Amino acid sequence: MTQGKHKVLILQQSNIIGGKMMEKVIETRLVKRHSQFPTVCIYCAKQIQPDSLHYVEEGITAHIHSLIARKYCEACYTRYGEQNLLHEKSK
């Protein structure tokens, strides 16, 4: 799979001004990682065990905190591909 530029909408609580939500768009891509802790695939809800391969969303032009970065299991990445996962909403 090629790693292209994708955009994700990040809404931060500090961006609420006068009751209106300010939007911040950050370009993202998926990068391969080994899990250090158990986590869950945001797409299929499968448990990702420690030391397993998975894919984590990473900002291209700005940092995305690890707590809000979406994580996908290797099976979903292989089956659906990066572009589909980043552009679809979670099931």
Residue, then its C-alpha position, 0 to 999 in steps of 0.5 A: m500500500t502506498q502512504g498518501k495524504h489523508k485528512v482527519l477532522i480533530l475537534q479540540q475542546s479548546n477550539i470552542i469559541g463563543g459556543k461554536m466549534m472551531e475545526k482543525v484539519i490535520e493530514t494523516r497517514l497510517v504507520k506500522r507499529h508493534s503494540q506495547f500494550p493491549t489495545v482495540c482496533i477502532y474498525c472491527a473492535k478486535q483486541i490487539q495483543p502486546d507485541s502484535l503488529h498494528y497500524v496507528e494514525e500519525g499526523i503528517t503536518a502536525h502531531i496527533h496525541s496517541l490517545i486520539a490517534r486511531k489504531y487498526c489491526e493488521a487484518c483490517y489494514t490488509r483487507y481494506g487498505e489505508q485509504n478506505l480505513l482513513h476515509e470511512k467512519s468506524k463501524 
